[in-house]
Amino acid sequence: MTRVRLSADVRIFDAADDVFLMYGYHGTSLQQIACKAGVNKSKSTSCITSKATFAA
């Protein structure tokens, strides 16, 4: 079986879905999303500037 490595952007958006479902929009921070995606916060904020980007 071949393991496909997802790009950081895809991991961030997938993680955002999971975290929003768990904590809701107001209970979610960009730090939680970055942690779930396995990237540092600066990487997540370089692609995404606010939580509103995920909710759109």
C-alpha positions in Angstrom: 0.0 0.0 0.0 1.3 3.5 -0.9 0.9 6.2 1.6 0.1 9.6 0.1 1.4 12.7 2.0 -1.2 15.5 1.9 -0.1 19.0 1.5 -0.1 21.3 4.5 -3.0 23.3 3.1 -5.2 20.2 2.7 -4.3 19.0 6.2 -5.2 22.4 7.6 -8.6 22.5 6.0 -9.3 18.9 7.0 -8.3 19.7 10.6 -10.5 22.8 10.6 -13.5 20.7 9.7 -12.8 18.3 12.6 -12.1 21.0 15.2 -15.1 23.1 14.2 -17.4 20.1 14.5 -15.9 19.4 17.9 -15.8 22.9 19.5 -18.0 25.1 17.2 -16.9 28.2 15.5 -16.5 30.4 18.5 -14.8 27.7 20.6 -12.1 27.0 17.9 -8.8 28.8 17.7 -6.3 28.8 14.8 -3.8 27.2 17.3 -6.1 24.2 17.7 -6.4 23.8 14.0 -2.7 24.0 13.5 -2.1 21.5 16.2 -4.6 19.0 14.7 -3.1 19.5 11.3 0.4 18.8 12.5 1.8 22.2 11.4 3.1 25.1 13.3 0.8 28.2 13.8 2.9 30.4 11.5 2.4 27.9 8.6 -1.4 27.9 9.2 -1.6 31.7 9.4 0.6 32.1 6.3 -2.2 30.4 4.3 -5.2 31.3 6.4 -5.6 34.7 8.0 -8.8 34.1 10.0 -11.3 31.4 11.0 -13.8 33.0 8.6 -11.8 31.6 5.7 -12.8 28.1 6.9 -16.4 28.9 7.4 -17.0 30.3 4.0 
